[in-house]
């Protein structure tokens, strides 16, 4: 089930991090082994630049990221603003039609399948987790589910930064960012207004608050929605130094 | 009488299914029509996130406790069973079943006595379920079950937009996009709730009427509100300070 998948994948990620702070590089490493692809990369969207590669697992991944950046098209571009781009065969005519520059260039670089998973939480667009494979063909159901769960993990890692003590594998497991608890997203919206910040920063502050008060995110969010808790822009001590 | 209404609803749904339509608004209207046509108290649509969990994407009412009740079924409940088996699940009297203690207690607390779940199927794949609650115990008769399943099928068609989805990949792309749009709606509800000092249920009504009156997609307006690029929030209710 879902939570078992998350526990299993987080244990793998924590293992790769060897007790240190988990970064997107560790998530990429597990993405490669879990989904049977050859390479992975995480690119983020920042205000100043449209796309910045945070990590690429090997030369192929960095070449493909470079291609995406140079050509300004491809599934990894579409995934930043849209949904996942799961492309089983870049040599297929419809792929060439859709990405006339990127598709042939990627094939020339030895990549036939690309799976671009948005790192997004509703209106918060953090970036994209790109998986590359030389062989054409789709991900099977298990691999796809793992890939989506790992994209969720990458989101959490980006949002939490180096905040957490990762010494105990399960202790450090970040709360997932999906739809399970709508109050988390409602509270995010409310905090953007309370603090006058972007939704990304609001969510970071909520998560940091929950973590530093040793509470569950959904409970903190529930308090915000019920107006039992307000975030105060003048109070820096409230939120454990996030943002 | 009921049949006239039914045909009206199907015409309405068919009219909506044009290019570039608003999926979330469509699903929302569909849940409202379920309530009206089937005479139940509440309806909700839950979709798989492709990781084996169901998530609420639309409900006939945005009452927080109702949404929580739908969401509770991410772990246990008739909806989960329906999703797993791909078959309708009907519980005509919740007080007489001991199968899902946590769900049953929560449903009773909100005042529901019966629950029905109908699968949303795309060929062999089950992508979610239509969940119906009733405050009175009792079964859905043959006719209403039939209509309910037809509405669940219409929801599936609307959700997947393209008429010919053969690949799991496209299915995943569409489902993930719909689920993320729902998160976006929740964020926008929060922004409006705080800006206008209303509760989140009211915020949804404002978001929806704003999208309708400006002929914009719910998700587009929600994105603009979350980004802060929407200068004017939809009209606050009369008598409240903006």
Interface residues (C-beta under 8 A of the other chain):
Chain A: X1 X2 X5 X82 X83 X84 X85 X86 X87 X88 X118 X120 X121 X122 X123 X124 X138 X141 X144 X145 X148 X149 X178 X179 X180 X181 X182 X183 X185 X186 X187 X188 X189 X190 X191 X192 X193 X194 X198 X199 X225
Chain B: X49 X50 X51 X52 X53 X55 X56 X64 X67 X71 X74 X167 X168 X169 X170 X172 X173 X174 X176 X177 X179 X180 X181 X182 X183 X184 X185 X186 X187 X188 X189 X190 X191 X192 X193 X194 X195 X200 X222 X223 X226 X227 X228
